Every structure is written in structure tokens, then in C-alpha cells.
Amino acid sequence: MTSYQPRNVPPGSFPLELPYYGAPPVEAVKRFWKKYAVFYGRASRSEYWWWFLASTIVSGVLNVAGSTGSGSTSTSTSLGGLWFLATVVPSLALAARRLHDVNLSAWLLLLALVPVLGWIALLVFMILPANPQGQRFDRPVQAYPPSPPYPQHQYPPQA
């Protein structure tokens, strides 16, 4: 993979603008929350799948912790609903960035609305390796701050 990923970066200081290939689990989850609603840029496979695993584990724990022996699932449903509300937007953003890393449009997330076949297609897209052409979805980092606005002069000049 020809990427402009920096080498020898200390943990926790990897730039958020770049996909973190080979991200450790804790770092992938931190990046997920830091880029809460960022739909541009790219996300590596490790970032996506570590979050997928962590989210699945948390959902399972919430379902088990919320269910009681009597069969009542009201607590489980409310905890699961809160977890869903807290993670639906960032999960969509992460999936969009993952599709960008494969050089695909985030609009392909709409395939999730197609039962079974759409889900299989999205699964295949999420498994694909990174494509260097996906850099087109990155936003360039500004080296200089934007210039101040020009003064507004009244036209025609009044004497």
C-alpha cells in the first residue's frame, strides 16, 4: 500500500486526518469517538473492525445486564436504545470513511436498506483492502491560516 502514513509515531499522537492502518483496539475506539460525525476522510480496516467488535461486545453486555430472570426486557431495551442513539451517527460516519478508504462513495451505505443482498454487498466492501485512490476523499490540511477578508469598500467611491 502506498500511503502517506507517518512512521514511528508515538501511540495516541497519530493524526486524525489519516487512516490508522494497523490501529490497536483501544486507539481505534478512541478515534471512533474523536471523529464522532466526520463523514469525510478515510478509516482503515483495523479501525472499522475493532470498533465493530467493541460495539458488539458492549451491546451484548447491555442486553445481558438489562435482562432479568423473569423475562422482562424493558431495562435491556432502554439500555440498548440509549446505546443505539449514542452510536448510530458515529457508526455511519465510520462506515462512510471505510468506504472512502476502498475508494467507494459513502452513498453505497444505502445498500443497507436492501435486505440480505445489500448487507452482503456492504460486508464485502468493508472487507476489501485499502485503495490508494481513496485519498481523493481526504481534505487537505491547510499549511497557512485563511487570509483575512478584504475590506469592504463602497462603490462608487464617495468624496
C-alpha positions as CSV (number, residue, x, y, z in Angstrom):
1,M,0.0,0.0,0.0
2,T,1.5,3.3,-1.0
3,S,0.2,5.7,1.6
4,Y,1.4,8.8,3.3
5,Q,1.1,7.2,6.7
6,P,3.8,8.6,9.1
7,R,6.3,6.2,10.5
8,N,7.5,5.9,14.2
9,V,4.6,7.9,15.6
10,P,4.1,7.5,19.4
11,P,0.8,6.0,20.4
12,G,-2.1,8.4,20.8
13,S,-0.5,11.1,18.6
14,F,-1.4,9.7,15.2
15,P,-3.0,12.4,13.1
16,L,-6.8,12.1,12.9
17,E,-6.9,13.2,9.3
18,L,-5.2,10.0,8.1
19,P,-6.4,6.4,8.3
20,Y,-4.5,4.5,11.0
21,Y,-3.5,1.2,9.4
22,G,-2.9,-1.5,12.0
23,A,-4.6,0.5,14.7
24,P,-4.6,-1.2,18.1
25,P,-8.1,-1.8,19.6
26,V,-8.1,1.0,22.3
27,E,-6.7,3.5,19.8
28,A,-9.4,2.5,17.2
29,V,-12.2,3.1,19.8
30,K,-10.7,6.5,20.8
31,R,-10.5,7.6,17.2
32,F,-14.2,6.5,16.8
33,W,-15.3,8.9,19.5
34,K,-13.0,11.7,18.5
35,K,-14.3,11.6,14.9
36,Y,-17.9,11.5,16.1
37,A,-19.7,12.9,13.0
38,V,-16.8,13.2,10.5
39,F,-18.1,11.8,7.2
40,Y,-15.1,12.8,5.1
41,G,-11.6,11.2,5.0
42,R,-10.8,7.6,5.4
43,A,-10.8,4.8,8.0
44,S,-8.6,1.7,7.9
45,R,-9.9,-1.9,8.2
46,S,-8.5,-2.2,11.7
47,E,-10.3,1.0,12.8
48,Y,-13.6,-0.3,11.5
49,W,-13.4,-3.9,12.7
50,W,-12.0,-3.1,16.1
51,W,-15.0,-0.7,16.7
52,F,-17.4,-3.3,15.3
53,L,-16.1,-5.9,17.8
54,A,-16.2,-3.4,20.7
55,S,-19.7,-2.3,19.8
56,T,-20.9,-5.9,19.6
57,I,-19.5,-6.7,23.0
58,V,-21.0,-3.6,24.6
59,S,-24.4,-4.4,23.0
60,G,-24.2,-8.0,24.3
61,V,-23.3,-6.9,27.8
62,L,-26.1,-4.3,27.9
63,N,-28.6,-6.9,26.7
64,V,-27.4,-9.5,29.4
65,A,-27.2,-6.9,32.1
66,G,-30.6,-5.4,31.3
67,S,-32.5,-8.7,31.2
68,T,-33.9,-10.2,34.3
69,G,-34.7,-13.8,35.2
70,S,-38.4,-13.1,35.0
71,G,-38.2,-12.5,31.3
72,S,-38.8,-8.7,31.4
73,T,-36.6,-6.9,28.9
74,S,-37.7,-3.3,29.5
75,T,-34.4,-2.4,31.0
76,S,-32.5,-4.2,28.3
77,T,-34.5,-2.4,25.6
78,S,-33.9,1.0,27.2
79,L,-30.2,0.5,27.6
80,G,-29.9,-0.9,24.1
81,G,-31.9,2.1,22.8
82,L,-29.6,4.6,24.5
83,W,-26.5,2.8,23.2
84,F,-28.0,2.8,19.7
85,L,-28.8,6.6,19.9
86,A,-25.3,7.3,21.1
87,T,-23.5,5.3,18.4
88,V,-25.7,5.5,15.3
89,V,-24.3,8.7,13.8
90,P,-20.6,7.9,14.5
91,S,-21.1,4.3,13.2
92,L,-22.5,5.6,10.0
93,A,-19.6,8.1,9.8
94,L,-17.1,5.4,10.4
95,A,-18.7,3.2,7.7
96,A,-18.6,6.1,5.2
97,R,-14.9,6.7,5.9
98,R,-14.3,2.9,5.5
99,L,-15.9,3.0,2.1
100,H,-13.8,6.0,1.2
101,D,-10.7,4.1,2.1
102,V,-11.7,1.5,-0.5
103,N,-12.4,4.4,-3.0
104,L,-16.1,4.0,-3.0
105,S,-18.8,6.5,-2.3
106,A,-20.5,6.7,1.1
107,W,-23.8,6.7,-0.7
108,L,-23.4,2.9,-1.0
109,L,-24.4,2.8,2.7
110,L,-27.9,3.0,1.3
111,L,-27.5,-0.7,0.3
112,A,-28.2,-1.5,3.9
113,L,-31.9,-0.7,3.0
114,V,-31.9,-3.7,0.6
115,P,-32.5,-6.8,2.7
116,V,-29.8,-9.6,2.7
117,L,-28.2,-8.8,-0.7
118,G,-27.4,-5.2,0.3
119,W,-26.0,-6.4,3.7
120,I,-23.8,-8.9,2.0
121,A,-22.5,-6.3,-0.5
122,L,-21.7,-3.9,2.3
123,L,-19.9,-6.7,4.2
124,V,-17.8,-7.4,1.1
125,F,-17.0,-3.7,0.7
126,M,-15.9,-3.4,4.3
127,I,-13.5,-6.3,4.0
128,L,-11.8,-5.0,0.8
129,P,-8.2,-3.7,1.2
130,A,-7.4,-0.1,1.1
131,N,-7.2,1.6,-2.4
132,P,-4.6,4.4,-2.7
133,Q,-7.1,6.3,-5.0
134,G,-9.3,6.7,-1.9
135,Q,-7.0,9.7,-1.0
136,R,-9.4,11.8,-3.1
137,F,-11.8,11.7,-0.2
138,D,-9.2,13.4,2.2
139,R,-9.4,17.0,2.9
140,P,-6.1,18.7,2.5
141,V,-4.6,20.2,5.7
142,Q,-4.1,23.9,5.4
143,A,-0.5,24.9,5.9
144,Y,-1.4,28.5,6.5
145,P,-4.4,30.1,8.2
146,P,-7.0,31.5,5.9
147,S,-6.4,35.1,4.8
148,P,-8.5,37.8,6.5
149,P,-11.4,39.1,4.5
150,Y,-10.8,42.0,2.2
151,P,-12.1,45.4,3.5
152,Q,-15.4,46.2,2.1
153,H,-15.3,49.5,0.1
154,Q,-18.4,51.3,-1.0
155,Y,-18.8,51.6,-4.8
156,P,-18.8,54.1,-6.3
157,P,-16.4,55.9,-4.0
158,Q,-18.0,58.9,-2.4
159,A,-16.0,62.1,-1.9
